[in-house]
Each structure stands twice: as structure tokens, then as C-alpha cells.
């Protein structure tokens, strides 16, 4: 799996006692990071306990600013937990509902000129409407991404959760940006 680069996320992990092998609750966890083989340093994200020995690490965009990120979770009396993540460009999304250019009707979301000619090699970002309306358009807020083919159809579907989204279409120095609101259910 490739995780989005420079984007906050959530990484679940478990803590196990060094002496008993049992799950550890109530631990005070220190998170360390190593970016692209550089020096180890303190991570800037936060760790929260979920229960029954499971914890969640929410790294910041700065923690994810590398092609390969190594995290080390440390707690007194626990086996150190190492997590290695490969990052890359956000692609199809991680929601449960498949959405493509036919959402709402045949070619309804295809990117076309006013003359109904497909726009090739354009980029399509999906933002939650609440994020987009608040001006949160940095890559960290993109929920999914695709590109278009010669007919303006999406090269790959997006995987989104239920909600209202703004699709942001553009082709650098040629078309857009253009937006379209959709509801996914």
C-alpha cells in the first residue's frame, strides 16, 4: 500500500509487554521518525490509545514528507514497534463507494469542452465540500484523484465515502479549473 505523501493520516498499531507478551494499555508512547534514511528525530504527530492494547498514531504532513518513512513507537516495558511506510501521490482514494465518470448518468462526470470534445490528460481531484468551501484545497485535503483519457472519461474510478464532494478539474495551462458538486451515497 502507498500512503499519501505530505498528508496527515492514521496509523493503528499495538503495544505488547516485553515481559508477559500481553497487550499493554495506558502506555505513554514516544513516536520517532526517520525520513528517507535520514537521522532519527521526534515525530510531530500524536498518539492516542484506542483500547485493549491498540493505539493510533496520527502523523502530521511533516512526518510524511519522504518517499520512505520509518516510525518507531516506544513505551516503557513494551517491545518497540517499527512501522515502515512507502509514500506516493494520492490516487483512487480509500472510501467504500466506487465513483467514476458515469456517476449520475452516462459520461455525466467526464471532462469535456463546451463543444462536447473530451479533454485528455486532465486531473480530477475530489474534495469534501466542507473542506473546499472553507478554502482547504491543499493536497492533504484531496480525498481521491484520477486523470482523464482522450474522451474525457476517468482513467480510474475514485473510492469515496458517502458525502458531498466538489470535483476539481484542470489541465495545466489549457483548461480549468472547473468544479462540479456531487453527492455520493
Beta strands, then each sheet from edge to edge (+ up, - down):
strand 1: 2-4
strand 2: 11-14
strand 3: 30-35
strand 4: 41-42
strand 5: 46-51
strand 6: 54-58
strand 7: 68-74
strand 8: 81-88
strand 9: 97-99
strand 10: 123-128
strand 11: 142-147
strand 12: 158-160
strand 13: 163-171
strand 14: 175-184
sheet 1: 1+ 8+ 7- 3+ 4-
sheet 2: 2+ 6- 5+
sheet 3: 9+ 12-
sheet 4: 11+ 10- 13+ 14-
end
